[in-house]
């Protein structure tokens, strides 16, 4: 598995500490925000997102910012 430091080194143009907004096609739910580190490391399945089975995704941007601050320290 690639480390957070390696992600930052390889892709410095990506704002790693900001959540990425995700819209699930064919869904009536609002957009989600997802941790970029977790997407890079674990991937993301739309069904898991809709079912809210992934801890690194939320409908609230601030929740993901808290996750990043607690789980992914620079």
N, C-alpha and C positions, 0 to 999 in steps of 0.2 A: 504494500500500500504506500502511496506517495504521501510525504509529510506536508504539513501546512507551509513550512519554510520552503520546501521544494516547489510547491505551487506558486508561492510568491516570487521565487527566483525565476522560474520558467515563464511566468505570465504576469509581469509587473504592471501591465496596462489594465488589468482587471481590478476593480475596486472590491477586494476580498472582504472588507469589513462592512459592506453595505448589503442588505438583503436584495435579492432579485425578485421582481414581481412576476408571478406566474398566473396565466389565465388558462383554465382547463376548458378545452373546446367541448361544445355540446353540453355544457353544464350551466345551470342557472345560479350557481353560487358565485359570490364575488371573487375577485382575484385573491391569490395567496401571496405571501412573501416567504421566500425560502433562503436558507443559508447557503451561500456559494461553496463554502468548504465541504459541507455535507453532500451537496449535489455532486461535486467532483469526486468525493471519496466513496459514496454509497449509491449514487444514481437517484432517480426519482421516477416513480410509476404514478400515473395519473389516478388510478383507482385508489392507491394508498393515500394520496393527497386528499381526494374527495372524502374518504372515510376517516380522515384526520388520524391516520395511523403512524405518521412520522413526526417525531418530536421537533424536528428542525423546520417545520412549516407552520405557518399561522396566517389567519386572516388579518392579523394586526402586525404592522411593521415593527412596532416597539417590542413585541414579544420575541421576534427574531433577533433584534438588536441585543436584547438581554441574553439570549442563547449564545450569540457570537461572543459577547463580552465574558460570559462565564465558561464557555467550552473551548474557545479558540483564542487564547491569549497570544499576542504578538511577541 
